[in-house]
Amino acid sequence: MDQPILETERLILRPFVDGDAPRIAELAGDKSIADTTIRIPHPYSEAMALEWIGTHKAVRGEELALFYAVDLKESGELVGSTGIDIDILHSRATIGYWIGREHWNKGYATEAASILLEYVFNVMKFHKVDSHHFARNPASGRVLEKLGMKREGLLRGHIKKSGVWEDIIEYGILDHEYGQLESSLQRSR
């Protein structure tokens, strides 16, 4: 599966390279990132980042996932990650993201996830994109709502993170909903 570079007004989304491992470890190694994500442990080392990057080619080749580095267009600084888990059989993708704490509240998560959502619906032609977040992390829910996703449910005690059972809130958007949203955005420009 190809993985094109995606661009927004302020960001470039590109495949990760081994040289990103130190920066990933620095950003994802922040306890607040691990605390708000399901898959990132704490501590998070450079070796762990390098091992994770090493899995990308295989999962992309098997059409299981795409992982993107999120870089600031102006400086080239890596500020986070976004990606999708792919379910070809059901024409569905699950989107995820994290942005380094020093870059929170700047709209980067929404901007990065938005261009990836556009790619999934307009290029991959999938039927649905879903996502989820810890119930105790409403900021992530606001990102999903800005993307036009609708809350679909609450999964109580669904994930065990750092020894604590976490409630998960599920969101989703269907292709026709995205098409309506995209049309209304174009009309308002």
ROSE-4610 file (N, C-alpha, C; in Angstrom, 1 decimal, always signed):
// ROSE-4610
residu = [M/M/M/D/D/D/Q/Q/Q/P/P/P/I/I/I/L/L/L/E/E/E/T/T/T/E/E/E/R/R/R/L/L/L/I/I/I/L/L/L/R/R/R/P/P/P/F/F/F/V/V/V/D/D/D/G/G/G/D/D/D/A/A/A/P/P/P/R/R/R/I/I/I/A/A/A/E/E/E/L/L/L/A/A/A/G/G/G/D/D/D/K/K/K/S/S/S/I/I/I/A/A/A/D/D/D/T/T/T/T/T/T/I/I/I/R/R/R/I/I/I/P/P/P/H/H/H/P/P/P/Y/Y/Y/S/S/S/E/E/E/A/A/A/M/M/M/A/A/A/L/L/L/E/E/E/W/W/W/I/I/I/G/G/G/T/T/T/H/H/H/K/K/K/A/A/A/V/V/V/R/R/R/G/G/G/E/E/E/E/E/E/L/L/L/A/A/A/L/L/L/F/F/F/Y/Y/Y/A/A/A/V/V/V/D/D/D/L/L/L/K/K/K/E/E/E/S/S/S/G/G/G/E/E/E/L/L/L/V/V/V/G/G/G/S/S/S/T/T/T/G/G/G/I/I/I/D/D/D/I/I/I/D/D/D/I/I/I/L/L/L/H/H/H/S/S/S/R/R/R/A/A/A/T/T/T/I/I/I/G/G/G/Y/Y/Y/W/W/W/I/I/I/G/G/G/R/R/R/E/E/E/H/H/H/W/W/W/N/N/N/K/K/K/G/G/G/Y/Y/Y/A/A/A/T/T/T/E/E/E/A/A/A/A/A/A/S/S/S/I/I/I/L/L/L/L/L/L/E/E/E/Y/Y/Y/V/V/V/F/F/F/N/N/N/V/V/V/M/M/M/K/K/K/F/F/F/H/H/H/K/K/K/V/V/V/D/D/D/S/S/S/H/H/H/H/H/H/F/F/F/A/A/A/R/R/R/N/N/N/P/P/P/A/A/A/S/S/S/G/G/G/R/R/R/V/V/V/L/L/L/E/E/E/K/K/K/L/L/L/G/G/G/M/M/M/K/K/K/R/R/R/E/E/E/G/G/G/L/L/L/L/L/L/R/R/R/G/G/G/H/H/H/I/I/I/K/K/K/K/K/K/S/S/S/G/G/G/V/V/V/W/W/W/E/E/E/D/D/D/I/I/I/I/I/I/E/E/E/Y/Y/Y/G/G/G/I/I/I/L/L/L/D/D/D/H/H/H/E/E/E/Y/Y/Y/G/G/G/Q/Q/Q/L/L/L/E/E/E/S/S/S/S/S/S/L/L/L/Q/Q/Q/R/R/R/S/S/S/R/R/R]
num = [1/1/1/2/2/2/3/3/3/4/4/4/5/5/5/6/6/6/7/7/7/8/8/8/9/9/9/10/10/10/11/11/11/12/12/12/13/13/13/14/14/14/15/15/15/16/16/16/17/17/17/18/18/18/19/19/19/20/20/20/21/21/21/22/22/22/23/23/23/24/24/24/25/25/25/26/26/26/27/27/27/28/28/28/29/29/29/30/30/30/31/31/31/32/32/32/33/33/33/34/34/34/35/35/35/36/36/36/37/37/37/38/38/38/39/39/39/40/40/40/41/41/41/42/42/42/43/43/43/44/44/44/45/45/45/46/46/46/47/47/47/48/48/48/49/49/49/50/50/50/51/51/51/52/52/52/53/53/53/54/54/54/55/55/55/56/56/56/57/57/57/58/58/58/59/59/59/60/60/60/61/61/61/62/62/62/63/63/63/64/64/64/65/65/65/66/66/66/67/67/67/68/68/68/69/69/69/70/70/70/71/71/71/72/72/72/73/73/73/74/74/74/75/75/75/76/76/76/77/77/77/78/78/78/79/79/79/80/80/80/81/81/81/82/82/82/83/83/83/84/84/84/85/85/85/86/86/86/87/87/87/88/88/88/89/89/89/90/90/90/91/91/91/92/92/92/93/93/93/94/94/94/95/95/95/96/96/96/97/97/97/98/98/98/99/99/99/100/100/100/101/101/101/102/102/102/103/103/103/104/104/104/105/105/105/106/106/106/107/107/107/108/108/108/109/109/109/110/110/110/111/111/111/112/112/112/113/113/113/114/114/114/115/115/115/116/116/116/117/117/117/118/118/118/119/119/119/120/120/120/121/121/121/122/122/122/123/123/123/124/124/124/125/125/125/126/126/126/127/127/127/128/128/128/129/129/129/130/130/130/131/131/131/132/132/132/133/133/133/134/134/134/135/135/135/136/136/136/137/137/137/138/138/138/139/139/139/140/140/140/141/141/141/142/142/142/143/143/143/144/144/144/145/145/145/146/146/146/147/147/147/148/148/148/149/149/149/150/150/150/151/151/151/152/152/152/153/153/153/154/154/154/155/155/155/156/156/156/157/157/157/158/158/158/159/159/159/160/160/160/161/161/161/162/162/162/163/163/163/164/164/164/165/165/165/166/166/166/167/167/167/168/168/168/169/169/169/170/170/170/171/171/171/172/172/172/173/173/173/174/174/174/175/175/175/176/176/176/177/177/177/178/178/178/179/179/179/180/180/180/181/181/181/182/182/182/183/183/183/184/184/184/185/185/185/186/186/186/187/187/187/188/188/188/189/189/189]
x = [+0.8/+0.0/+0.9/+0.6/+1.3/+1.0/+1.9/+1.7/+2.1/+1.2/+1.6/+1.9/+2.6/+2.8/+1.6/+1.1/-0.1/+0.2/-0.3/+0.0/-1.3/-1.1/-2.2/-1.5/-2.2/-1.7/-0.4/-0.4/+0.7/+1.5/+1.0/+1.6/+2.0/+3.0/+3.3/+3.2/+2.5/+2.4/+3.2/+4.1/+5.0/+5.3/+5.7/+6.1/+7.3/+7.3/+8.4/+9.7/+10.8/+12.1/+12.9/+13.9/+14.6/+15.2/+15.6/+16.1/+15.1/+13.8/+12.8/+12.8/+13.4/+13.3/+13.7/+14.8/+15.1/+13.9/+13.4/+12.3/+11.0/+10.7/+9.5/+9.7/+10.9/+11.1/+11.0/+11.5/+11.4/+9.9/+9.1/+7.7/+6.8/+6.9/+6.0/+6.5/+7.7/+8.3/+7.7/+7.0/+6.4/+5.2/+5.2/+4.2/+2.8/+2.6/+1.2/+0.8/+1.7/+1.3/+0.9/+1.7/+1.3/+0.0/-0.2/-1.4/-2.7/-2.6/-3.8/-3.9/-3.1/-3.1/-3.2/-3.8/-4.0/-2.7/-2.0/-0.9/+0.5/+0.7/+2.0/+2.3/+3.3/+3.7/+4.5/+4.7/+5.7/+6.6/+7.9/+8.6/+8.7/+9.0/+9.1/+10.4/+11.2/+12.6/+12.8/+14.0/+14.4/+14.4/+14.9/+14.9/+13.4/+12.5/+11.1/+10.6/+10.9/+10.5/+11.1/+12.3/+13.0/+12.3/+12.0/+11.3/+9.9/+9.2/+7.9/+8.0/+8.9/+9.1/+9.4/+10.2/+10.6/+9.4/+8.2/+7.0/+6.2/+6.5/+5.6/+5.5/+6.7/+6.7/+5.9/+6.0/+5.2/+3.7/+3.3/+1.9/+1.3/+2.1/+1.6/+1.5/+2.5/+2.5/+1.3/+0.9/-0.2/-1.5/-1.5/-2.7/-3.4/-2.6/-3.2/-3.2/-2.2/-2.1/-1.3/-1.5/-0.6/-0.2/+1.0/+1.5/+2.2/+1.8/+2.4/+3.1/+4.3/+4.9/+4.2/+3.9/+3.3/+4.4/+4.8/+5.8/+5.2/+5.8/+5.5/+6.0/+5.2/+5.7/+6.8/+6.6/+7.6/+9.0/+9.1/+10.4/+10.8/+9.9/+10.2/+10.3/+9.9/+10.0/+8.9/+9.2/+8.3/+7.6/+6.2/+5.4/+4.5/+4.3/+3.4/+3.2/+2.1/+1.9/+0.4/+0.0/-1.4/-1.3/-2.4/-2.4/-3.7/-3.8/-5.0/-4.7/-5.6/-5.7/-6.7/-6.4/-7.2/-8.0/-9.2/-10.1/-10.7/-9.9/-10.4/-11.7/-11.8/-13.0/-14.3/-14.2/-15.4/-15.3/-14.4/-14.2/-14.2/-13.3/-13.3/-11.9/-11.7/-10.4/-10.6/-9.7/-9.7/-8.6/-8.9/-7.9/-7.4/-6.1/-5.5/-4.5/-4.2/-3.2/-2.7/-1.6/-1.0/-0.1/-0.1/+0.7/+1.5/+2.8/+3.7/+3.1/+3.2/+2.6/+2.9/+4.2/+4.6/+3.8/+3.1/+2.3/+0.8/+0.4/-1.1/-1.8/-3.0/-3.9/-3.5/-3.0/-2.6/-3.4/-4.3/-5.1/-4.4/-3.2/-2.4/-3.1/-3.6/-4.3/-5.4/-6.3/-7.4/-7.0/-6.0/-5.5/-4.9/-4.1/-3.5/-4.5/-5.4/-6.5/-7.4/-7.7/-8.6/-8.1/-6.8/-6.3/-6.2/-6.0/-6.0/-7.4/-8.4/-9.8/-10.2/-9.7/-10.0/-9.4/-8.2/-7.5/-8.3/-8.7/-9.5/-10.8/-11.5/-12.8/-12.6/-11.8/-11.7/-10.8/-9.8/-8.8/-9.0/-9.1/-9.3/-10.7/-11.6/-13.1/-13.7/-13.3/-13.8/-15.2/-15.9/-17.3/-17.4/-16.4/-16.5/-15.1/-15.0/-13.8/-14.3/-13.7/-14.0/-12.8/-13.0/-12.0/-12.5/-11.6/-12.0/-11.0/-11.5/-10.6/-11.0/-10.0/-10.4/-11.5/-12.4/-13.5/-13.0/-11.9/-11.3/-10.4/-10.4/-9.7/-10.6/-11.4/-12.4/-11.8/-10.6/-9.9/-9.8/-9.6/-9.5/-10.9/-11.9/-13.3/-13.6/-13.1/-13.4/-12.7/-11.6/-10.9/-11.8/-12.3/-13.2/-14.5/-15.0/-16.2/-16.0/-14.8/-14.4/-14.3/-13.9/-13.8/-15.2/-16.2/-17.6/-18.0/-17.2/-17.6/-18.7/-19.5/-20.6/-20.2/-20.6/-20.4/-21.3/-20.8/-21.5/-21.7/-20.9/-21.2/-20.1/-20.3/-19.4/-19.1/-17.9/-17.5/-16.9/-17.6/-17.2/-16.2/-15.1/-14.1/-13.5/-13.3/-12.9/-11.4/-10.6/-9.1/-8.5/-7.4/-6.7/-5.4/-5.2/-4.0/-3.4/-2.1/-1.3/-2.1/-2.7/-3.3/-4.7/-5.3/-6.6/-7.5/-8.7/-9.7/-10.2/-10.2/-10.6/-11.9/-12.8/-13.9/-13.4/-14.0/-13.6/-14.9/-14.8/-15.9/-15.6/-16.5/-16.4/-17.1/-16.4/-16.9/-16.8/-17.6/-17.6/-18.2/-17.8/-18.4/-18.4/-19.6/-19.8/-19.4/-19.2/-18.8/-19.8/-21.1/-22.1/-22.1/-21.9/-21.8/-20.6/-19.5/-18.3/-18.5/-19.2/-19.5/-20.3/-21.4/-22.2/-21.4/-20.6/-19.8/-18.8/-18.2/-17.2/-17.9/-19.1/-19.9/-20.2/-20.7/-21.0/-19.8/-18.7/-17.4/-17.0/-17.2/-16.8/-17.8/-19.1/-20.0/-19.8/-19.2/-19.0/-17.7/-16.9/-15.6/-15.8]
y = [-1.2/+0.0/+1.2/+2.2/+3.4/+4.3/+5.1/+6.1/+7.4/+8.2/+9.5/+10.5/+11.5/+12.6/+13.5/+13.9/+14.7/+16.1/+17.1/+18.5/+19.3/+20.1/+21.1/+22.4/+23.4/+24.8/+24.9/+24.2/+24.3/+23.0/+21.9/+20.6/+19.8/+18.9/+17.9/+16.5/+15.6/+14.3/+13.4/+12.6/+11.8/+10.5/+9.5/+8.2/+8.5/+7.8/+7.9/+7.3/+7.8/+7.2/+6.9/+6.1/+5.7/+6.9/+7.9/+9.1/+9.9/+9.5/+10.2/+9.6/+8.5/+7.8/+8.6/+9.4/+10.3/+11.3/+11.9/+12.9/+12.2/+11.0/+10.3/+10.0/+9.5/+9.1/+10.3/+11.5/+12.7/+13.1/+13.1/+13.5/+12.5/+11.3/+10.2/+9.8/+10.0/+9.7/+10.6/+11.7/+12.5/+11.7/+11.7/+10.9/+11.3/+12.6/+13.0/+12.4/+12.1/+11.4/+10.0/+9.3/+7.9/+7.9/+8.8/+8.9/+9.1/+9.7/+10.0/+9.1/+8.1/+7.2/+5.7/+4.9/+3.5/+2.7/+3.0/+2.1/+2.6/+3.8/+4.3/+4.0/+3.2/+3.0/+4.1/+4.1/+5.0/+4.2/+4.3/+5.2/+4.7/+5.6/+5.2/+5.6/+4.6/+4.8/+5.0/+5.5/+5.6/+4.2/+3.2/+1.8/+1.3/+1.7/+1.3/+2.1/+3.3/+4.1/+3.5/+3.1/+2.5/+1.2/+0.4/-0.9/-0.6/+0.4/+0.7/+1.1/+2.0/+2.5/+1.3/+0.3/-0.9/-1.7/-1.6/-2.4/-1.7/-0.5/+0.2/-0.3/-0.7/-1.2/-2.5/-3.3/-4.6/-4.4/-3.6/-3.4/-2.6/-1.7/-1.0/-2.0/-2.8/-3.8/-4.8/-5.1/-6.0/-5.3/-4.0/-3.1/-3.2/-3.1/-3.1/-1.8/-0.9/+0.4/+1.3/+2.6/+3.7/+4.6/+4.9/+5.7/+7.0/+8.1/+9.4/+10.2/+10.7/+11.7/+13.0/+13.8/+15.1/+16.2/+16.9/+17.9/+19.3/+20.2/+21.6/+22.0/+22.5/+22.8/+23.9/+24.9/+26.0/+25.6/+24.7/+24.4/+23.0/+22.1/+20.7/+19.9/+20.6/+20.0/+18.9/+17.7/+16.6/+17.0/+17.0/+17.4/+16.3/+15.3/+14.2/+13.1/+12.4/+11.3/+11.2/+10.7/+10.3/+9.1/+8.3/+7.2/+6.5/+5.4/+4.6/+3.2/+2.4/+1.0/+0.7/-0.2/-0.5/-1.8/-1.8/-3.0/-3.0/-3.5/-3.5/-4.3/-5.4/-6.2/-5.4/-4.6/-3.8/-2.3/-2.0/-0.7/+0.4/+0.1/+1.0/+1.2/+2.4/+2.8/+3.3/+3.1/+3.7/+4.6/+5.9/+7.0/+7.2/+7.5/+7.8/+8.9/+9.6/+10.7/+11.0/+11.6/+12.3/+13.4/+14.4/+15.6/+15.9/+16.2/+16.5/+17.6/+17.4/+18.4/+19.8/+20.1/+21.5/+22.1/+21.3/+21.7/+21.6/+21.3/+21.2/+22.5/+22.5/+23.7/+24.6/+24.0/+24.8/+24.3/+23.3/+22.8/+21.8/+21.3/+20.4/+19.0/+18.5/+17.2/+17.2/+18.3/+18.4/+18.5/+19.4/+19.6/+18.3/+17.6/+16.4/+15.3/+15.1/+14.1/+14.4/+15.7/+16.1/+15.8/+16.0/+15.6/+14.1/+13.4/+11.9/+11.4/+12.0/+11.7/+11.9/+13.1/+13.4/+12.3/+11.9/+10.8/+9.5/+9.1/+7.9/+7.8/+8.9/+9.0/+9.3/+10.2/+10.6/+9.8/+9.2/+8.4/+6.9/+6.5/+5.1/+4.6/+5.6/+5.3/+4.4/+4.6/+3.8/+4.2/+3.3/+3.6/+4.3/+4.0/+4.5/+4.8/+5.8/+6.1/+6.2/+5.5/+5.6/+5.9/+6.3/+6.6/+6.5/+6.6/+6.5/+7.3/+7.6/+8.2/+7.8/+8.0/+7.8/+8.8/+8.4/+9.3/+10.4/+10.2/+11.3/+12.3/+12.1/+13.0/+13.7/+14.6/+15.3/+16.1/+16.5/+17.3/+16.5/+15.2/+14.3/+14.2/+14.1/+14.1/+15.3/+16.5/+17.7/+17.7/+17.1/+16.9/+16.1/+15.0/+14.1/+14.9/+15.6/+16.4/+17.4/+18.1/+19.1/+18.4/+17.1/+16.4/+15.9/+16.2/+15.8/+14.5/+13.8/+12.5/+12.7/+11.6/+11.5/+10.5/+10.9/+10.0/+8.8/+7.6/+6.3/+5.5/+5.8/+5.0/+5.1/+4.5/+4.4/+3.0/+2.6/+1.3/+1.4/+0.9/+1.0/+0.0/+0.4/-0.5/-1.3/-0.7/-1.4/-1.7/-0.8/-0.9/-0.8/-1.6/-1.4/-0.7/+0.5/+1.3/+1.6/+1.3/+1.5/+1.0/-0.2/-0.8/-0.3/+0.6/+1.2/+0.9/+0.4/+0.2/+1.5/+1.7/+3.0/+2.8/+3.8/+3.9/+4.5/+4.1/+4.5/+5.1/+6.2/+6.8/+6.6/+6.0/+5.7/+6.8/+7.1/+8.1/+7.5/+8.0/+7.5/+8.5/+8.4/+9.2/+8.2/+8.3/+7.5/+8.3/+7.7/+8.4/+9.4/+9.1/+10.1/+11.3/+11.1/+12.2/+13.1/+12.4/+13.2/+14.0/+13.4/+14.1/+15.3/+15.2/+16.4/+17.4/+17.0/+18.0/+18.7/+17.9/+18.5/+19.5/+19.2/+20.1/+21.4/+21.3/+22.5/+23.4/+22.8/+23.5/+24.3/+23.6/+24.3/+25.4/+25.3/+26.3/+27.5/+27.3/+28.4/+29.2/+28.7/+29.3/+30.5]
z = [+0.0/+0.0/+0.0/-0.9/-0.9/+0.3/+0.7/+1.8/+1.3/+0.8/+0.3/+1.4/+1.1/+2.0/+1.9/+3.1/+3.1/+3.7/+3.2/+3.6/+4.0/+5.0/+5.4/+5.3/+5.8/+5.8/+6.7/+7.8/+8.7/+8.9/+8.4/+8.7/+7.5/+7.7/+6.7/+7.4/+6.9/+7.4/+6.5/+7.0/+6.2/+7.0/+6.3/+7.0/+7.9/+9.0/+10.0/+9.4/+9.8/+9.5/+10.8/+10.7/+11.9/+12.7/+11.9/+12.6/+13.4/+13.4/+14.2/+15.6/+15.8/+17.1/+18.3/+18.3/+19.5/+19.8/+18.8/+19.0/+19.4/+18.9/+19.3/+20.8/+21.2/+22.6/+23.5/+23.0/+23.8/+24.0/+22.9/+23.0/+23.7/+23.2/+23.7/+25.1/+25.4/+26.7/+27.8/+27.5/+28.5/+29.1/+30.4/+31.1/+30.7/+30.4/+30.0/+28.7/+27.8/+26.6/+26.8/+27.6/+27.9/+28.7/+29.6/+30.4/+29.6/+28.4/+27.6/+26.3/+26.2/+25.0/+25.5/+24.7/+25.0/+24.8/+23.7/+23.3/+23.8/+24.3/+24.6/+26.1/+26.4/+27.8/+28.3/+29.6/+30.3/+31.2/+31.1/+30.2/+28.8/+27.9/+26.5/+25.9/+25.6/+25.2/+23.7/+23.4/+22.0/+21.3/+22.0/+21.5/+21.2/+22.0/+21.8/+20.5/+20.4/+19.2/+18.0/+18.0/+16.8/+16.5/+17.5/+17.2/+16.6/+17.1/+16.6/+15.1/+14.8/+13.4/+12.5/+13.0/+12.3/+11.9/+12.5/+12.2/+11.1/+10.8/+9.8/+8.4/+7.9/+6.5/+6.4/+7.3/+7.3/+7.4/+8.4/+8.5/+7.4/+6.8/+5.6/+4.4/+4.3/+3.2/+3.3/+4.5/+4.7/+4.8/+4.5/+4.5/+5.8/+6.9/+8.3/+8.9/+8.5/+9.2/+8.4/+8.6/+8.2/+9.3/+9.5/+10.6/+10.0/+10.5/+10.0/+11.1/+10.8/+11.6/+11.2/+12.2/+12.1/+12.3/+11.2/+11.2/+11.0/+11.6/+11.3/+10.0/+9.1/+7.7/+7.7/+8.6/+8.6/+9.0/+10.1/+10.7/+10.4/+10.1/+9.9/+11.2/+12.3/+13.6/+13.8/+14.2/+14.5/+15.8/+15.7/+16.9/+17.4/+16.6/+17.0/+16.0/+16.1/+15.2/+15.0/+13.8/+13.6/+12.7/+12.6/+11.8/+11.8/+11.0/+11.0/+11.0/+11.8/+11.7/+10.6/+9.7/+8.5/+8.6/+8.3/+8.2/+6.8/+5.8/+4.4/+4.3/+4.9/+4.8/+5.1/+6.1/+6.5/+6.0/+5.2/+4.6/+5.7/+6.7/+7.9/+8.4/+8.9/+9.5/+10.9/+11.8/+13.1/+13.2/+13.5/+13.5/+14.9/+15.0/+16.3/+16.1/+17.2/+17.2/+18.5/+18.6/+19.8/+19.3/+20.1/+19.9/+21.1/+21.0/+22.1/+23.0/+24.3/+25.2/+25.0/+24.6/+24.3/+23.1/+22.4/+21.2/+21.4/+22.6/+22.8/+22.6/+22.4/+22.3/+21.1/+20.1/+18.9/+17.6/+17.8/+16.7/+15.9/+16.2/+15.4/+15.3/+16.4/+16.3/+15.4/+15.5/+14.6/+13.1/+12.9/+11.5/+10.9/+11.7/+11.2/+10.9/+11.9/+11.7/+10.6/+10.4/+9.3/+7.9/+7.7/+6.4/+6.2/+7.2/+7.2/+6.9/+7.6/+7.4/+5.9/+5.4/+4.0/+3.0/+3.3/+2.5/+2.6/+3.8/+4.0/+3.2/+3.2/+2.5/+1.0/+0.6/-0.8/-1.6/-1.0/-1.8/-1.6/-0.3/+0.0/-0.2/-0.2/-0.4/+0.6/+1.9/+3.0/+3.3/+4.0/+4.4/+5.8/+6.7/+8.0/+8.6/+9.4/+10.2/+11.7/+12.6/+14.0/+14.8/+16.0/+17.0/+18.4/+19.3/+20.7/+21.6/+22.8/+23.8/+25.2/+26.1/+27.5/+27.9/+28.7/+29.1/+29.9/+30.6/+31.4/+30.6/+29.2/+28.4/+27.4/+27.9/+27.0/+25.9/+26.0/+24.9/+23.6/+23.8/+22.6/+22.0/+22.8/+22.3/+21.5/+21.9/+21.2/+19.8/+19.7/+18.4/+17.5/+18.0/+17.2/+16.8/+17.7/+17.3/+16.2/+16.3/+15.3/+13.9/+13.9/+12.7/+12.1/+12.8/+12.4/+12.9/+13.7/+14.3/+15.3/+15.4/+16.3/+17.4/+18.6/+19.8/+19.6/+19.6/+19.4/+20.7/+21.7/+22.9/+23.9/+25.1/+26.2/+26.5/+26.5/+26.9/+28.3/+29.2/+30.7/+31.0/+31.7/+32.2/+31.1/+29.9/+28.7/+28.5/+29.0/+28.9/+30.2/+30.5/+31.7/+31.4/+31.9/+31.6/+33.0/+33.1/+34.4/+35.6/+35.5/+36.6/+36.9/+36.0/+36.3/+35.1/+35.4/+34.3/+33.8/+32.5/+31.9/+31.1/+31.2/+30.3/+29.0/+27.9/+26.6/+25.9/+25.3/+24.5/+23.0/+22.3/+20.9/+20.0/+18.9/+18.0/+16.6/+15.6/+14.3/+13.3/+12.1/+11.0/+9.7/+9.0/+7.8/+6.6/+5.5/+4.3/+3.8/+3.9/+3.4/+4.4/+5.7/+6.6/+6.3/+6.0/+5.7/+4.4/+3.4/+2.2/+2.4/+3.2/+3.6/+4.3/+5.2/+6.0/+5.0/+4.1/+3.2/+2.3/+1.8/+0.9/+1.7/+2.9/+3.6/+3.9/+4.1/+4.4/+3.1/+1.9/+0.7/+0.3/+0.7/+0.5/+1.3/+2.5/+3.5/+3.2/+2.3/+1.9/+1.0]
